[in-house]
Amino acid sequence: MHANKLNAENDGDTGGVLTEIVGSSPCATTVQQIERLLGIDRDFPAALNLVEKLLGILQVIPVKDVSVLEWVRALESVQDAGKLRKYDLSWTRLAATSLAGNPLGGKFKRYPLPAFLLQEPLAELGEQANLIHRLFLEVAIQQKTFRGIQAIADELRKLIAISNPKSSMGQLPTDVSTDWSAWAEYLANLPANDALSVMLNKLLRLRASSSSPTSRQTSPISLISQTDSNPLSGVGISVGPTYCSMVIEPGDSQTAEPPKSVDLHLTPQEEEEDEPASEHEVDAQCRETRHWISRHQRLTPNDSGRLTPIERSWLASRLRELTVSEDIGLRSGAGIVALMYVTGMPLDDVLQAAVGPEGTFDVGGAYRRTIRLPSNAYTPNADVAEQFLPRETTLILQLPDMVTNWMSANVQHQNCALAQALGVELSNAKEDVDKVMECLRAGGRYTRIRRERIRAALAIELNLRYRDFGVVHHLASGPDQVAPMINYYVVHFIDDLKHRYTEVTEDMLRV
């Protein structure tokens, strides 16, 4: 078994995380159709968020055709199945990122459609954003493909993230009929280069094209007067309006199916699809970016972010003492700090990690990590797939003995979050950690021992020992760190990753 890579958009006939959750339900076929449409794979991290959002949108569509009703039944089946595995990693609610306001922050390029649907606006614009999501979903269901509307979703997500009540989005009518005529009238009065008008007009045209195939334009469309010649940022200037076909589904070389397209009437401002990213987009991407890679490329043994040998020895000895302390608070806090140390996870993630046979941790010392693969990686087709080694999607590591013993002695419940498993409130658990950190600093003798250095220790030690970014990524990366380039080409075997994790964590806890 090895941690090879697969294309995130295609999981073949096995389906994505929603299919895995719903199992052999009668709605499984529809669930797979939804996954293919929205680009959901086995690694998709926000299944609970997305299912709730989709059901909320579908329930307010006034005219529900057969496809909409099938979606509702399928998503309700996923929701019911998910409730039975509420502490499973695949059915965990993700919090929105602080900068992007989106639970998929840092994964916008990998999951553009779900990221758009999960984008939260300012509170005053909630109704307008919900209507934009509804219009988009109506078009997506009618088109039965996300090809061709992916760029629209990405642009609308950016607009929702940055719009305010005084923007064109803030003035969108909220009393919308089934034909969206109120929006068409409003958009007609906006400047031709208004980004919201450009995107929503495209959606309205696609919706009309899909819902009325017999009335598709075959004669020239009357030109719309353009008085404002200022193009959008980065747009090439053209002489006037043009006509083009938008490909909504590419051709298939395997079946010789030709591309499917719709005719669009474009103003010069609409011809550009690659607007510069918004400030929110840049902020979110910077968190996911290769910053961690450039940081580790400059890493040296005496790096200021690394704990010194004396500090590591002191930390290990104190954690060993405190994890068996008679003081319950110190004992709980020390175990939590030890988990941060040997996993690289932040405090909140450790406290909310699921504990149980299928959770992040279990009482036997197992530590489960989802194998995060490069986006748009190579996927072997059916003709050659059998010649490839099988790929694991989850890496099950063994925590060091000290941490395993602490888990066995202190975990009181399973199939719940770690804080609950320890029988403590989140606030109390954080207070316990603060007390342990005071002990570790020894009244000012070890002021460099901080949470940030404890969290960073695993990645730093792995890098200094093996100088392999792929190993660091598989064993210590967070959800906001992209895969290094080497992961596109190099296979990492599961047993080798387990061995390297054990070697490094044992050294980290050596007194």
C-alpha positions in Angstrom: 0.0 0.0 0.0 1.3 3.5 -0.7 0.2 7.1 -0.6 0.0 7.6 -4.4 -2.0 10.4 -5.9 -5.4 10.6 -7.6 -7.3 13.3 -9.4 -9.5 15.0 -6.8 -12.3 15.5 -9.3 -12.8 11.9 -10.3 -13.1 8.8 -8.1 -14.4 6.6 -10.8 -17.4 4.5 -9.9 -16.5 4.4 -6.2 -18.0 7.9 -5.6 -17.0 10.5 -3.1 -17.5 11.1 0.6 -21.2 11.4 0.3 -21.5 8.0 -1.4 -19.3 6.6 1.4 -21.6 8.0 4.0 -24.9 6.9 2.4 -23.7 3.4 1.6 -26.1 1.1 -0.4 -29.1 3.4 -0.2 -31.6 3.4 -3.1 -30.6 7.0 -3.6 -26.9 6.2 -4.1 -27.1 6.8 -7.8 -28.4 10.3 -7.4 -25.8 10.9 -4.7 -23.1 10.0 -7.1 -24.6 12.3 -9.7 -24.5 15.2 -7.2 -20.9 14.4 -6.4 -19.9 14.4 -10.1 -21.8 17.7 -10.7 -20.2 19.5 -7.7 -16.7 17.9 -7.9 -16.9 16.1 -4.5 -14.3 13.4 -3.9 -13.3 11.1 -1.0 -11.1 13.8 0.5 -13.9 16.5 0.6 -13.8 17.8 4.2 -17.1 19.7 4.5 -19.8 17.1 3.8 -22.0 18.1 6.7 -21.8 21.8 5.9 -22.5 21.2 2.2 -25.5 18.9 2.7 -27.2 21.3 5.1 -26.6 24.2 2.7 -27.9 22.3 -0.3 -31.1 21.2 1.5 -31.6 24.8 2.6 -31.4 26.1 -0.9 -33.5 23.3 -2.5 -36.3 23.8 0.0 -36.9 27.4 -1.1 -37.0 26.6 -4.9 -40.7 27.4 -5.6 -41.2 25.0 -8.5 -39.6 21.7 -7.8 -39.2 19.5 -10.8 -38.3 15.8 -10.7 -34.5 16.5 -10.5 -34.9 18.8 -7.5 -37.1 16.3 -5.7 -34.5 13.5 -6.4 -31.8 15.8 -5.0 -33.8 16.4 -1.8 -34.4 12.7 -1.2 -30.8 11.8 -1.9 -29.4 14.5 0.4 -31.8 13.7 3.2 -30.6 10.1 2.9 -27.0 11.3 3.3 -28.0 13.5 6.3 -29.8 10.6 8.0 -26.8 8.3 7.4 -24.4 11.0 8.6 -26.3 11.5 11.9 -25.5 7.8 12.7 -21.8 8.5 12.4 -21.7 12.0 14.0 -18.2 11.6 15.4 -16.7 10.2 12.2 -14.2 12.5 10.6 -16.2 12.4 7.4 -19.3 13.9 9.1 -17.8 16.8 11.1 -18.8 20.4 10.8 -16.0 22.7 9.6 -15.8 26.2 11.0 -15.4 29.1 8.5 -11.9 30.5 8.1 -11.4 33.8 9.8 -10.3 35.7 6.7 -12.4 34.1 3.9 -15.6 33.4 5.9 -15.7 29.9 4.2 -15.1 26.4 5.7 -13.2 25.5 2.5 -10.8 28.4 2.9 -7.5 27.4 1.1 -9.3 24.8 -1.1 -11.2 27.1 -3.4 -9.4 25.9 -6.6 -9.9 22.2 -5.7 -13.6 22.6 -4.8 -14.8 25.7 -6.6 -18.5 24.9 -6.6 -18.9 23.8 -3.0 -16.7 26.8 -2.0 -19.1 29.1 -3.7 -22.2 27.5 -2.2 -20.6 27.7 1.3 -19.5 31.3 1.0 -21.0 33.4 3.7 -21.7 37.1 3.1 -22.0 40.0 5.5 -25.1 39.4 7.7 -27.1 42.2 5.9 -26.7 40.4 2.6 -27.8 36.9 3.6 -31.0 37.0 1.6 -29.3 38.2 -1.6 -26.6 35.6 -1.2 -29.1 32.8 -0.7 -30.9 33.9 -3.9 -27.7 33.9 -5.9 -27.0 30.4 -4.6 -30.5 29.3 -5.5 -30.2 30.7 -9.1 -26.9 29.0 -9.6 -28.2 25.7 -8.3 -31.2 25.8 -10.6 -28.9 26.3 -13.5 -26.5 23.5 -12.3 -29.3 21.0 -11.9 -30.7 21.9 -15.4 -27.3 21.7 -17.0 -26.5 18.4 -15.3 -22.8 19.4 -15.4 -20.5 21.9 -13.7 -18.5 22.3 -16.9 -18.7 25.9 -18.1 -20.2 27.4 -14.9 -17.2 26.8 -12.7 -15.6 30.1 -13.5 -18.9 31.9 -12.8 -19.1 30.2 -9.4 -15.6 31.3 -8.5 -16.3 34.9 -9.5 -19.6 35.0 -7.6 -17.9 33.6 -4.5 -15.4 36.5 -4.5 -18.2 39.0 -4.9 -20.2 37.5 -2.1 -17.2 37.6 0.2 -16.4 41.3 -0.4 -19.8 42.9 -1.1 -21.4 45.3 1.4 -25.0 46.7 1.7 -24.1 49.7 -0.6 -22.8 47.5 -3.4 -24.8 46.3 -6.4 -25.3 43.0 -4.6 -26.7 44.8 -1.6 -29.4 46.4 -3.8 -30.5 43.1 -5.5 -34.3 42.7 -5.2 -35.3 40.0 -2.7 -38.9 39.5 -3.9 -38.1 37.2 -6.8 -40.6 35.3 -8.9 -40.0 32.0 -10.6 -38.9 33.8 -13.9 -36.4 36.1 -12.2 -37.8 39.1 -14.1 -37.1 41.4 -11.2 -33.4 40.6 -11.3 -33.3 41.0 -15.1 -34.8 44.5 -14.8 -32.4 45.5 -12.0 -29.3 44.2 -13.8 -30.3 46.0 -17.0 -29.9 49.3 -15.2 -26.4 48.5 -13.8 -23.3 49.7 -15.6 -22.2 47.2 -18.3 -18.9 46.6 -16.6 -20.5 45.8 -13.2 -19.0 42.4 -12.2 -22.2 41.2 -10.5 -24.3 42.1 -13.6 -21.8 40.3 -15.9 -22.0 37.1 -13.8 -25.7 37.0 -13.1 -26.6 37.8 -16.7 -24.6 34.8 -17.8 -26.5 32.6 -15.3 -29.9 34.0 -16.4 -29.1 33.3 -20.0 -28.0 29.7 -19.2 -31.1 29.2 -17.2 -33.3 30.4 -20.0 -31.4 28.3 -22.5 -31.7 25.1 -20.4 -35.4 25.6 -19.5 -36.5 26.4 -23.0 -34.5 24.4 -25.5 -37.0 24.8 -28.3 -36.7 28.6 -28.2 -33.0 28.7 -28.5 -31.8 31.7 -30.5 -30.8 30.8 -34.1 -31.1 34.3 -35.6 -28.8 37.3 -34.7 -29.6 38.8 -31.3 -30.3 42.6 -31.3 -27.3 44.5 -30.1 -27.5 46.1 -26.7 -26.3 49.7 -26.6 -23.0 50.1 -24.7 -22.3 53.6 -23.5 -19.6 52.7 -20.9 -16.4 51.5 -22.6 -14.4 51.0 -19.4 -13.5 47.3 -19.3 -13.0 45.2 -16.2 -9.5 45.1 -14.7 -7.2 43.1 -17.0 -9.7 42.8 -19.9 -8.5 43.2 -23.4 -10.4 45.9 -25.4 -12.5 44.8 -28.4 -14.5 46.7 -30.9 -18.0 45.8 -29.8 -20.3 43.0 -28.7 -19.6 39.5 -29.9 -21.2 36.1 -30.0 -19.7 32.9 -28.8 -20.5 29.4 -27.7 -19.8 28.6 -24.1 -18.8 25.0 -23.7 -20.7 23.6 -20.8 -19.4 20.0 -21.2 -16.2 19.0 -22.9 -16.0 16.3 -25.4 -15.1 12.7 -24.3 -12.2 11.2 -26.2 -13.2 7.7 -25.0 -16.7 7.8 -26.4 -16.1 10.3 -29.2 -18.9 12.5 -27.8 -18.6 16.1 -29.1 -18.6 19.1 -26.7 -21.9 20.6 -25.6 -22.3 24.3 -25.7 -24.7 27.2 -25.5 -24.7 30.4 -27.5 -24.0 33.6 -25.6 -24.1 37.3 -26.5 -21.1 38.9 -24.8 -20.2 42.5 -24.2 -16.4 43.3 -24.3 -16.4 43.3 -20.5 -17.8 39.8 -20.3 -15.1 38.1 -22.4 -12.5 38.1 -19.6 -12.9 35.2 -17.1 -9.7 35.7 -15.1 -10.2 38.7 -12.9 -7.5 39.4 -10.4 -8.2 37.7 -7.1 -9.9 39.7 -4.4 -8.2 40.6 -1.1 -10.1 37.8 0.6 -9.1 35.4 -2.1 -5.4 36.3 -1.7 -5.6 36.0 2.1 -7.1 32.6 1.9 -4.7 31.3 -0.7 -1.7 32.7 1.2 -2.7 30.4 4.1 -2.8 27.4 1.8 0.2 28.4 -0.3 3.6 27.2 -0.4 4.7 29.5 2.5 5.4 26.4 4.6 7.5 24.9 1.8 9.7 28.0 1.4 9.9 28.2 5.2 11.2 24.6 5.4 13.6 25.1 2.5 15.5 27.6 4.6 15.3 25.4 7.7 18.6 24.7 9.6 19.4 22.8 12.8 19.7 26.0 14.8 16.5 27.6 13.4 14.9 29.9 15.9 11.6 28.1 15.6 13.1 24.8 16.7 13.3 23.7 20.3 16.9 23.2 21.5 18.1 19.8 22.7 17.9 21.0 26.3 14.4 22.3 25.8 13.3 19.1 24.1 14.7 17.0 26.9 13.1 19.2 29.6 9.8 19.2 27.7 9.8 15.4 27.4 10.7 14.8 31.0 8.0 17.2 32.3 5.4 15.7 30.1 6.2 12.2 31.3 5.8 13.4 34.9 2.6 15.4 34.4 0.8 12.8 32.3 0.8 10.6 35.4 0.2 13.4 37.9 -2.4 12.9 40.7 -3.8 16.3 39.8 -6.5 15.6 37.2 -6.2 19.0 35.6 -2.4 18.8 35.1 -2.8 15.2 33.9 -5.4 16.1 31.3 -3.5 19.2 30.2 -0.2 17.4 29.8 -1.8 14.7 27.6 -3.3 17.4 25.4 0.0 19.2 25.1 1.7 15.9 24.3 -0.8 15.3 21.5 -0.1 18.7 20.1 3.6 17.9 20.2 3.5 14.6 18.4 0.8 15.5 15.8 1.4 19.1 15.0 -2.3 19.9 15.5 -3.5 23.2 17.0 -5.1 23.1 20.5 -8.7 23.6 19.2 -8.3 20.8 16.7 -6.9 18.4 19.3 -9.8 19.1 21.7 -12.4 18.7 19.0 -10.8 15.6 17.4 -13.0 12.5 17.4 -12.1 9.7 19.7 -13.2 6.2 18.8 -12.7 3.2 16.4 -13.2 5.5 13.3 -12.0 8.8 14.9 -8.8 10.7 14.8 -7.6 9.0 18.0 -8.6 5.8 19.8 -7.8 4.5 23.2 -5.3 2.0 21.8 -3.1 4.8 20.6 -4.1 4.8 16.9 -3.8 8.2 15.2 -5.6 8.5 11.8 -4.7 11.1 9.2 -6.4 11.6 5.9 -3.9 11.3 3.1 -4.1 14.6 1.4 -3.1 14.4 -2.3 -2.0 17.1 -4.8 -4.8 18.8 -6.7 -5.3 17.8 -10.4 -2.9 14.9 -10.0 -2.6 12.2 -12.6 -5.3 9.5 -12.6 -4.7 6.3 -14.5 -7.5 5.4 -16.8 -9.2 2.0 -16.8 -6.8 0.5 -19.3 -3.8 0.9 -17.1 -5.2 1.2 -13.6 -4.6 -2.5 -12.8 -0.9 -2.0 -13.3 -0.7 0.5 -10.4 -0.3 -0.4 -6.8 -3.4 0.2 -4.6 -3.7 3.5 -2.8 -4.7 4.1 0.8 -6.8 7.1 1.7 -6.1 7.0 5.4 -2.8 6.8 7.3 -3.1 5.0 10.6 -0.1 5.8 12.8 0.8 4.6 16.3 1.2 7.3 19.0 4.3 7.0 21.3 3.9 4.8 24.3 3.7 7.7 26.7 0.7 9.2 24.9 -0.9 5.8 24.4 -0.7 5.0 28.1 -2.2 8.4 28.9 -5.1 7.8 26.4 -5.8 4.4 27.9 -5.9 5.7 31.5 -7.8 9.0 30.9 -10.3 8.5 28.1 -13.7 7.9 29.7 -15.9 7.9 26.6 -15.7 7.1 22.9 -17.4 8.2 19.8 -17.1 11.8 20.9 -14.7 14.8 20.9 -11.5 14.4 22.9 -12.6 17.0 25.5 -15.8 15.2 26.0 -14.0 11.8 26.1 -11.8 13.2 28.9 -14.9 14.4 30.8 -14.0 18.1 30.8 -15.5 21.2 29.3 -13.6 23.0 26.5 -12.9 26.0 28.6 -11.6 23.9 31.5 -9.4 21.9 29.1 -7.8 25.1 27.8 -7.3 26.3 31.4 -5.6 23.0 32.2 -3.3 23.4 29.2 -2.4 26.9 30.3 -1.4 25.5 33.7 0.8 22.9 32.1 2.5 25.5 29.9 3.3 27.4 33.1 4.9 24.3 34.5 6.9 23.7 31.3 8.3 27.2 31.4 9.5 26.6 34.9 9.0 30.1 36.2 10.8 31.7 33.4 13.7 29.3 32.9 12.3 28.0 29.6 10.4 30.9 28.2 11.0 29.7 24.6 8.7 26.7 25.1 5.5 28.1 23.6 2.5 26.4 21.9 3.7 27.6 18.4 7.1 25.8 18.8 5.4 22.7 20.3 3.1 22.5 17.3 5.9 23.1 14.8 8.2 20.5 16.3 7.1 17.4 14.5 7.3 19.0 11.0 10.7 20.6 11.8 12.2 17.3 13.2 10.9 15.3 10.2 12.4 17.8 7.7 15.8 18.0 9.4 16.0 14.2 9.6 14.8 13.1 6.2 14.8 16.3 4.0 11.7 15.0 2.3 8.8 17.5 1.9 6.6 14.6 0.9 7.1 12.9 4.3 6.6 16.2 6.1 3.3 16.8 4.2 1.9 13.3 4.9 2.8 13.2 8.6 2.6 16.8 9.8 0.9 19.1 7.4 -2.3 21.0 8.3 -5.4 21.4 6.1 -4.2 24.8 4.9 -0.9 23.6 3.5 -0.6 22.6 -0.2 1.1 19.4 -1.3 4.8 19.9 -2.4 5.7 19.4 -6.0 7.5 16.2 -5.2 4.2 14.5 -4.2 3.1 14.7 -7.9 5.9 12.3 -8.8 7.1 10.3 -5.8 5.4 7.3 -4.2 5.5 7.1 -0.4 4.9 3.6 1.1 2.6 3.4 4.1 5.0 1.2 6.1 7.8 3.6 5.5 5.8 6.6 6.6 4.8 4.7 9.8 8.4 3.8 10.6 9.6 7.4 10.1 6.8 8.8 12.3 7.7 6.4 15.1 11.4 7.2 14.8 11.0 10.9 15.0 8.4 11.0 17.8 10.4 8.6 19.9 13.4 10.9 19.6 11.2 13.9 20.4 10.1 12.3 23.7 13.5 11.0 24.6 14.7 12.4 27.9 
